């Protein structure tokens, strides 16, 4: 699933793919915001971790569960 995170006062967005389900990502984000956590930590499908301060979140866009790949399969 593709995740796009807009961060306040920056011209770029954080964009990555994760193997987590949409429900798990929503639960992580909502839980952090509800408890007043200072940051959210998410992991991509390559093992990288992203730590984003909750005060700087502008938006979070969750893509579809299925990844659409372009290319040829050998």
CNS distance restraints for C-alpha pairs under 8 A (distance, minus, plus):
assign (resid   1 and name CA) (resid  17 and name CA) 5.37 0.50 0.50
assign (resid   1 and name CA) (resid  18 and name CA) 5.38 0.50 0.50
assign (resid   1 and name CA) (resid  19 and name CA) 6.33 0.50 0.50
assign (resid   1 and name CA) (resid  20 and name CA) 7.25 0.50 0.50
assign (resid   1 and name CA) (resid  21 and name CA) 7.25 0.50 0.50
assign (resid   1 and name CA) (resid  22 and name CA) 7.37 0.50 0.50
assign (resid   1 and name CA) (resid  62 and name CA) 7.28 0.50 0.50
assign (resid   1 and name CA) (resid  63 and name CA) 5.66 0.50 0.50
assign (resid   1 and name CA) (resid  64 and name CA) 5.69 0.50 0.50
assign (resid   1 and name CA) (resid  65 and name CA) 4.75 0.50 0.50
assign (resid   1 and name CA) (resid  66 and name CA) 6.29 0.50 0.50
assign (resid   1 and name CA) (resid  67 and name CA) 6.11 0.50 0.50
assign (resid   2 and name CA) (resid  15 and name CA) 7.24 0.50 0.50
assign (resid   2 and name CA) (resid  16 and name CA) 5.78 0.50 0.50
assign (resid   2 and name CA) (resid  17 and name CA) 4.29 0.50 0.50
assign (resid   2 and name CA) (resid  18 and name CA) 6.42 0.50 0.50
assign (resid   2 and name CA) (resid  62 and name CA) 6.15 0.50 0.50
assign (resid   2 and name CA) (resid  63 and name CA) 4.79 0.50 0.50
assign (resid   2 and name CA) (resid  64 and name CA) 6.93 0.50 0.50
assign (resid   2 and name CA) (resid  65 and name CA) 7.84 0.50 0.50
assign (resid   2 and name CA) (resid  67 and name CA) 7.60 0.50 0.50
assign (resid   3 and name CA) (resid  14 and name CA) 7.93 0.50 0.50
assign (resid   3 and name CA) (resid  15 and name CA) 5.74 0.50 0.50
assign (resid   3 and name CA) (resid  16 and name CA) 5.53 0.50 0.50
assign (resid   3 and name CA) (resid  17 and name CA) 5.99 0.50 0.50
assign (resid   3 and name CA) (resid  18 and name CA) 7.43 0.50 0.50
assign (resid   3 and name CA) (resid  60 and name CA) 7.19 0.50 0.50
assign (resid   3 and name CA) (resid  61 and name CA) 5.76 0.50 0.50
assign (resid   3 and name CA) (resid  62 and name CA) 4.84 0.50 0.50
assign (resid   3 and name CA) (resid  63 and name CA) 5.99 0.50 0.50
assign (resid   4 and name CA) (resid  13 and name CA) 6.53 0.50 0.50
assign (resid   4 and name CA) (resid  14 and name CA) 5.58 0.50 0.50
assign (resid   4 and name CA) (resid  15 and name CA) 4.50 0.50 0.50
assign (resid   4 and name CA) (resid  16 and name CA) 6.76 0.50 0.50
assign (resid   4 and name CA) (resid  60 and name CA) 5.72 0.50 0.50
assign (resid   4 and name CA) (resid  61 and name CA) 4.95 0.50 0.50
assign (resid   4 and name CA) (resid  62 and name CA) 6.58 0.50 0.50
assign (resid   5 and name CA) (resid  13 and name CA) 5.60 0.50 0.50
assign (resid   5 and name CA) (resid  14 and name CA) 4.98 0.50 0.50
assign (resid   5 and name CA) (resid  15 and name CA) 6.46 0.50 0.50
assign (resid   5 and name CA) (resid  57 and name CA) 7.30 0.50 0.50
assign (resid   5 and name CA) (resid  58 and name CA) 7.48 0.50 0.50
assign (resid   5 and name CA) (resid  59 and name CA) 5.81 0.50 0.50
assign (resid   5 and name CA) (resid  60 and name CA) 4.50 0.50 0.50
assign (resid   5 and name CA) (resid  61 and name CA) 6.32 0.50 0.50
assign (resid   6 and name CA) (resid  12 and name CA) 7.27 0.50 0.50
assign (resid   6 and name CA) (resid  13 and name CA) 4.72 0.50 0.50
assign (resid   6 and name CA) (resid  14 and name CA) 6.46 0.50 0.50
assign (resid   6 and name CA) (resid  57 and name CA) 6.19 0.50 0.50
assign (resid   6 and name CA) (resid  58 and name CA) 5.01 0.50 0.50
assign (resid   6 and name CA) (resid  59 and name CA) 4.95 0.50 0.50
assign (resid   6 and name CA) (resid  60 and name CA) 6.26 0.50 0.50
assign (resid   7 and name CA) (resid  12 and name CA) 7.56 0.50 0.50
assign (resid   7 and name CA) (resid  13 and name CA) 6.32 0.50 0.50
assign (resid   7 and name CA) (resid  14 and name CA) 7.68 0.50 0.50
assign (resid   7 and name CA) (resid  56 and name CA) 5.45 0.50 0.50
assign (resid   7 and name CA) (resid  57 and name CA) 4.92 0.50 0.50
assign (resid   7 and name CA) (resid  58 and name CA) 5.12 0.50 0.50
assign (resid   7 and name CA) (resid  59 and name CA) 7.20 0.50 0.50
assign (resid   8 and name CA) (resid  56 and name CA) 5.08 0.50 0.50
assign (resid   8 and name CA) (resid  57 and name CA) 5.99 0.50 0.50
assign (resid   8 and name CA) (resid  58 and name CA) 5.21 0.50 0.50
assign (resid  16 and name CA) (resid  44 and name CA) 6.24 0.50 0.50
assign (resid  17 and name CA) (resid  44 and name CA) 5.44 0.50 0.50
assign (resid  17 and name CA) (resid  45 and name CA) 6.07 0.50 0.50
assign (resid  18 and name CA) (resid  43 and name CA) 6.55 0.50 0.50
assign (resid  18 and name CA) (resid  44 and name CA) 4.25 0.50 0.50
assign (resid  18 and name CA) (resid  45 and name CA) 4.56 0.50 0.50
assign (resid  19 and name CA) (resid  44 and name CA) 6.99 0.50 0.50
assign (resid  19 and name CA) (resid  45 and name CA) 5.46 0.50 0.50
assign (resid  20 and name CA) (resid  24 and name CA) 6.31 0.50 0.50
assign (resid  20 and name CA) (resid  25 and name CA) 6.68 0.50 0.50
assign (resid  21 and name CA) (resid  25 and name CA) 6.42 0.50 0.50
assign (resid  21 and name CA) (resid  65 and name CA) 6.88 0.50 0.50
assign (resid  22 and name CA) (resid  26 and name CA) 6.11 0.50 0.50
assign (resid  22 and name CA) (resid  62 and name CA) 7.06 0.50 0.50
assign (resid  22 and name CA) (resid  65 and name CA) 6.81 0.50 0.50
assign (resid  23 and name CA) (resid  27 and name CA) 6.07 0.50 0.50
assign (resid  24 and name CA) (resid  28 and name CA) 6.18 0.50 0.50
assign (resid  25 and name CA) (resid  29 and name CA) 6.21 0.50 0.50
assign (resid  26 and name CA) (resid  30 and name CA) 5.92 0.50 0.50
assign (resid  27 and name CA) (resid  31 and name CA) 5.78 0.50 0.50
assign (resid  28 and name CA) (resid  32 and name CA) 6.22 0.50 0.50
assign (resid  28 and name CA) (resid  40 and name CA) 7.73 0.50 0.50
assign (resid  29 and name CA) (resid  33 and name CA) 6.25 0.50 0.50
assign (resid  29 and name CA) (resid  40 and name CA) 6.77 0.50 0.50
assign (resid  30 and name CA) (resid  34 and name CA) 5.91 0.50 0.50
assign (resid  31 and name CA) (resid  35 and name CA) 6.11 0.50 0.50
assign (resid  32 and name CA) (resid  36 and name CA) 6.13 0.50 0.50
assign (resid  32 and name CA) (resid  37 and name CA) 5.00 0.50 0.50
assign (resid  32 and name CA) (resid  38 and name CA) 7.85 0.50 0.50
assign (resid  32 and name CA) (resid  39 and name CA) 7.31 0.50 0.50
assign (resid  32 and name CA) (resid  40 and name CA) 6.44 0.50 0.50
assign (resid  33 and name CA) (resid  37 and name CA) 6.15 0.50 0.50
assign (resid  33 and name CA) (resid  54 and name CA) 7.13 0.50 0.50
assign (resid  37 and name CA) (resid  54 and name CA) 7.13 0.50 0.50
assign (resid  38 and name CA) (resid  53 and name CA) 5.73 0.50 0.50
assign (resid  38 and name CA) (resid  54 and name CA) 5.57 0.50 0.50
assign (resid  38 and name CA) (resid  55 and name CA) 7.08 0.50 0.50
assign (resid  39 and name CA) (resid  51 and name CA) 6.42 0.50 0.50
assign (resid  39 and name CA) (resid  52 and name CA) 5.34 0.50 0.50
assign (resid  39 and name CA) (resid  53 and name CA) 4.05 0.50 0.50
assign (resid  39 and name CA) (resid  54 and name CA) 4.90 0.50 0.50
assign (resid  39 and name CA) (resid  55 and name CA) 7.86 0.50 0.50
assign (resid  40 and name CA) (resid  50 and name CA) 7.96 0.50 0.50
assign (resid  40 and name CA) (resid  51 and name CA) 5.60 0.50 0.50
assign (resid  40 and name CA) (resid  52 and name CA) 5.28 0.50 0.50
assign (resid  40 and name CA) (resid  53 and name CA) 6.34 0.50 0.50
assign (resid  40 and name CA) (resid  54 and name CA) 6.45 0.50 0.50
assign (resid  41 and name CA) (resid  49 and name CA) 6.67 0.50 0.50
assign (resid  41 and name CA) (resid  50 and name CA) 5.50 0.50 0.50
assign (resid  41 and name CA) (resid  51 and name CA) 4.43 0.50 0.50
assign (resid  41 and name CA) (resid  52 and name CA) 6.49 0.50 0.50
assign (resid  42 and name CA) (resid  49 and name CA) 5.69 0.50 0.50
assign (resid  42 and name CA) (resid  50 and name CA) 5.23 0.50 0.50
assign (resid  42 and name CA) (resid  51 and name CA) 6.61 0.50 0.50
assign (resid  43 and name CA) (resid  47 and name CA) 6.22 0.50 0.50
assign (resid  43 and name CA) (resid  48 and name CA) 5.57 0.50 0.50
assign (resid  43 and name CA) (resid  49 and name CA) 4.34 0.50 0.50
assign (resid  43 and name CA) (resid  50 and name CA) 6.09 0.50 0.50
assign (resid  44 and name CA) (resid  48 and name CA) 5.51 0.50 0.50
assign (resid  44 and name CA) (resid  49 and name CA) 6.53 0.50 0.50
assign (resid  44 and name CA) (resid  50 and name CA) 7.98 0.50 0.50
assign (resid  52 and name CA) (resid  56 and name CA) 7.51 0.50 0.50
assign (resid  52 and name CA) (resid  57 and name CA) 7.60 0.50 0.50
assign (resid  53 and name CA) (resid  57 and name CA) 6.93 0.50 0.50
